Amino acid sequence: MNWDTISGQWKQMKGKIKENWGDLTDDELDRIAGKRDQLVGKIQERYGLSKEEAERRVRDWTDNIDTH
């Protein structure tokens, strides 16, 4: 799924994001508001990952997300 679709459906996607990254809070996801770079940064910070690893995980998630 491309990021424009995820961003456009952010409210619906928040649940799917929390399934994958449960340590992120609703408030954090509200502030991220569909911005990919901010999601990557928050995952990097929260999970202690390198920027490259956080990018990879978000990319893998977007490539494999089930929209149904």
ChimeraX commands (.cxc) that place a marker at each C-alpha (Angstrom):
marker #1 position 0.00,0.00,0.00 radius 0.5
marker #1 position 1.37,3.41,-0.81 radius 0.5
marker #1 position 1.89,6.04,1.84 radius 0.5
marker #1 position -0.61,8.49,0.30 radius 0.5
marker #1 position -3.38,5.94,0.91 radius 0.5
marker #1 position -2.23,5.30,4.47 radius 0.5
marker #1 position -2.02,9.01,5.17 radius 0.5
marker #1 position -5.47,9.61,3.69 radius 0.5
marker #1 position -6.95,6.86,5.86 radius 0.5
marker #1 position -4.92,7.70,8.96 radius 0.5
marker #1 position -7.77,7.31,11.45 radius 0.5
marker #1 position -8.49,3.81,10.16 radius 0.5
marker #1 position -4.79,2.94,9.95 radius 0.5
marker #1 position -4.04,3.88,13.56 radius 0.5
marker #1 position -5.46,0.57,14.77 radius 0.5
marker #1 position -3.29,-1.39,12.36 radius 0.5
marker #1 position -0.24,0.61,13.43 radius 0.5
marker #1 position -0.96,-0.12,17.10 radius 0.5
marker #1 position -1.21,-3.84,16.28 radius 0.5
marker #1 position 2.37,-3.67,15.00 radius 0.5
marker #1 position 3.82,-1.01,17.32 radius 0.5
marker #1 position 1.73,-1.26,20.48 radius 0.5
marker #1 position 4.01,0.99,22.52 radius 0.5
marker #1 position 2.93,4.03,20.49 radius 0.5
marker #1 position 0.15,5.97,22.19 radius 0.5
marker #1 position -3.00,7.34,20.60 radius 0.5
marker #1 position -1.77,10.86,21.35 radius 0.5
marker #1 position 1.50,10.18,19.53 radius 0.5
marker #1 position -0.35,8.78,16.54 radius 0.5
marker #1 position -2.64,11.81,16.51 radius 0.5
marker #1 position 0.40,14.11,16.45 radius 0.5
marker #1 position 2.04,12.05,13.68 radius 0.5
marker #1 position -1.15,12.55,11.64 radius 0.5
marker #1 position -0.08,10.41,8.69 radius 0.5
marker #1 position 3.42,11.84,8.29 radius 0.5
marker #1 position 5.70,8.95,7.44 radius 0.5
marker #1 position 8.92,10.61,8.60 radius 0.5
marker #1 position 7.39,11.34,11.99 radius 0.5
marker #1 position 6.19,7.74,12.35 radius 0.5
marker #1 position 9.67,6.46,11.52 radius 0.5
marker #1 position 11.22,8.87,14.03 radius 0.5
marker #1 position 8.82,7.87,16.80 radius 0.5
marker #1 position 9.40,4.15,16.16 radius 0.5
marker #1 position 13.14,4.78,16.15 radius 0.5
marker #1 position 12.92,6.63,19.47 radius 0.5
marker #1 position 10.47,4.30,21.21 radius 0.5
marker #1 position 12.10,1.02,20.19 radius 0.5
marker #1 position 15.75,2.14,20.23 radius 0.5
marker #1 position 16.32,1.40,16.55 radius 0.5
marker #1 position 18.61,2.97,14.02 radius 0.5
marker #1 position 16.94,5.23,11.49 radius 0.5
marker #1 position 17.65,2.67,8.77 radius 0.5
marker #1 position 16.07,-0.16,10.77 radius 0.5
marker #1 position 12.99,1.93,11.61 radius 0.5
marker #1 position 12.68,2.86,7.92 radius 0.5
marker #1 position 12.95,-0.80,6.93 radius 0.5
marker #1 position 10.28,-1.86,9.39 radius 0.5
marker #1 position 7.86,0.82,8.23 radius 0.5
marker #1 position 8.56,-0.08,4.60 radius 0.5
marker #1 position 7.97,-3.78,5.33 radius 0.5
marker #1 position 4.75,-2.92,7.15 radius 0.5
marker #1 position 3.44,-0.76,4.28 radius 0.5
marker #1 position 4.35,-3.47,1.75 radius 0.5
marker #1 position 2.46,-6.14,3.70 radius 0.5
marker #1 position -0.50,-4.27,5.19 radius 0.5
marker #1 position -3.88,-5.89,4.77 radius 0.5
marker #1 position -6.54,-3.30,4.05 radius 0.5
marker #1 position -9.45,-5.66,4.66 radius 0.5
marker link #1:1,2 radius 0.2
marker link #1:2,3 radius 0.2
marker link #1:3,4 radius 0.2
marker link #1:4,5 radius 0.2
marker link #1:5,6 radius 0.2
marker link #1:6,7 radius 0.2
marker link #1:7,8 radius 0.2
marker link #1:8,9 radius 0.2
marker link #1:9,10 radius 0.2
marker link #1:10,11 radius 0.2
marker link #1:11,12 radius 0.2
marker link #1:12,13 radius 0.2
marker link #1:13,14 radius 0.2
marker link #1:14,15 radius 0.2
marker link #1:15,16 radius 0.2
marker link #1:16,17 radius 0.2
marker link #1:17,18 radius 0.2
marker link #1:18,19 radius 0.2
marker link #1:19,20 radius 0.2
marker link #1:20,21 radius 0.2
marker link #1:21,22 radius 0.2
marker link #1:22,23 radius 0.2
marker link #1:23,24 radius 0.2
marker link #1:24,25 radius 0.2
marker link #1:25,26 radius 0.2
marker link #1:26,27 radius 0.2
marker link #1:27,28 radius 0.2
marker link #1:28,29 radius 0.2
marker link #1:29,30 radius 0.2
marker link #1:30,31 radius 0.2
marker link #1:31,32 radius 0.2
marker link #1:32,33 radius 0.2
marker link #1:33,34 radius 0.2
marker link #1:34,35 radius 0.2
marker link #1:35,36 radius 0.2
marker link #1:36,37 radius 0.2
marker link #1:37,38 radius 0.2
marker link #1:38,39 radius 0.2
marker link #1:39,40 radius 0.2
marker link #1:40,41 radius 0.2
marker link #1:41,42 radius 0.2
marker link #1:42,43 radius 0.2
marker link #1:43,44 radius 0.2
marker link #1:44,45 radius 0.2
marker link #1:45,46 radius 0.2
marker link #1:46,47 radius 0.2
marker link #1:47,48 radius 0.2
marker link #1:48,49 radius 0.2
marker link #1:49,50 radius 0.2
marker link #1:50,51 radius 0.2
marker link #1:51,52 radius 0.2
marker link #1:52,53 radius 0.2
marker link #1:53,54 radius 0.2
marker link #1:54,55 radius 0.2
marker link #1:55,56 radius 0.2
marker link #1:56,57 radius 0.2
marker link #1:57,58 radius 0.2
marker link #1:58,59 radius 0.2
marker link #1:59,60 radius 0.2
marker link #1:60,61 radius 0.2
marker link #1:61,62 radius 0.2
marker link #1:62,63 radius 0.2
marker link #1:63,64 radius 0.2
marker link #1:64,65 radius 0.2
marker link #1:65,66 radius 0.2
marker link #1:66,67 radius 0.2
marker link #1:67,68 radius 0.2
view
